[in-house]
């Protein structure tokens, strides 16, 4: 059981770290870079990113993070150190909030941008961009911050788990 408890914490930590890094990378490099682009380039690139991001690797990490986080909470529910459980719960709650922001804000904005059609055919490209860019960036920053919280919660749970295991050995 100790191996399963450790494994779920490692998987939850890695999943949260990779997704937090992705969203943070968008916040501090991709979106500021795109901000300098023309409306056509901005809309075309974001539409392309929104298509290619839905791939098996991303979906495994993104959805798997939910499963791994829940498994970390369940397998560590009766930990010798209650802090392991509490930090795992905190990490999982943050991950669920990030998932909710993504599903409830970023994905609908992505869908709306896709529905706008080919950038070359959009009559008011500046308006389409304006309706998308500000809200999407704000929600992306929010989900990146919350996801860093998930990473921290899972990492602290893992550290406490290791400390408890060292004392037991």
N, C-alpha and C positions, 0 to 999 in steps of 0.2 A: 504493500500500500504506500509505503514511503516513496518508492520510485514513481508511482502514478501521481502522487501529490506534487512531487518536484517537477515532473514532466509537464503537468498542466500549467504550473506557474511559469515554467520556461516558455512554453508555447504562447501563453497569454502575453507575457512580457515581450517576446519577439514580435508577435502580431501587432501589438499596440505600438511598439517602437517603429516598425516599418511603416504603418499607416500614419503615425504622427509625423514621421520624417517626410513622407510624401506630401501631406497637407501643408506642413511647414515650408517645404521646398517651394510649393506653389505660392505661399504667402510672401516669401522673401526673395524669390528670384523669377519664377515664371510669370506671375501676374505683373510685377513691376516692369519686366521686360516687355510684356505685351501692351502695357499701358503706353509705351512709346511708339506702338505700331499704329498704322492707319486703321480706320474702322473695318475696311475690307479684310485686312490681314488678321485683325483681332478676332472677328467673327469666324472667319475660315479656320484659323488655328484652333480656337476653342471648340468649334463643331467637330473638328478632326480628333482632338484630344478626347472629347466626350464619347466618341465612337471607339477609339482604340483602347481606352482605359477599361472598358468592359471586356476583360480577357480572363482566361482561367487563373492566371497567377494572382491578379488583383482580386478577383472574386473569392478565391480561396483564402487569401489573407484577410480580406475585409469581412467576409461571412464567417470564416474560420476563427477570427478573433472573438466573435460572439460566443461561439461554441467553446473555445479554449477558456475564455473568461468565466463562463458559467461552470465549466468543468473544474476550473481552479477553485471557485467558491465551494462547489459541492464536495470535492475531494479533500478540501482543507477545512471543512466545517467543524470537525472535531479535533482540530490541531491542538497539540500540547501547549502552544502559545496562542492565546486568543487574538493577538495582534496580527498573526498570519491571516486569520479569517477576516478581520476587519479591513486590512489593507487590500486583500483580494476582493472583498465586497466593494470597497471604494474604487478600485481599478475597474471592476465590472460595471458599476454604475456610470462612471465617466465614459466607458466605452459605449454603453447603451445610449447615453446622451449624444455622443459623437455620431453614432449610427442614426439616431433620430434627426439630428441636424442635417446629415447628408441626405437621408431619405425624404425629409420634410421640406428642406429648403434648397440644397444644391442640386439634387436630381430634378426637381420640378423646373428650376431655372434652366438647367441643361436641356430639358425636354422642350421648353418654350423657345430656347435659342435654336434648337434643331428644327422646330416647326416653322421658324421664320423663313427657312428655305435657303437656296443658293445665295450667297452674299452678292453675287453679280446681278441677281434679280430683285433684291430688296430695295424698295423705293426710298425708305428713310433709314439707312443703315446706322446713322448716328443715334437715332432714337432706339433702335433695337439694341445697340451696344449699351447705351445709357441705362436702359431698363434691366440689363443683365449684369454689367460689370460691377457696379457699386454694391448691390445686394449680394452677389456671388462672392466677391472678395471679403465682405464683412462676415458672411456665414462661414467661409472657408477659414478665416482667422479664428472664429469662435470654435469650430470643430478641431482645428489644430491645437488650440489651447486646452480644450477638454481632453483631447486624445493624449496630450503630454501628461495630463493628470492621470489618465488610465495607465500610461507607461510607468509613472511614478508609483502609483498604487500597487501594481503588479510587481515592480522591482523591489519595493519595500517589503512586500509579502514574501518574495523569494529570499531576500536577505534575512528576514526574521526566521523563515523556515530553515535556512542554512545554519543560523545561529543556534536554533533549537536542536537541529540534528547534530551539530558539533558537541553540544552539551550532553546529549544522550549517548554519544559514542565513547 
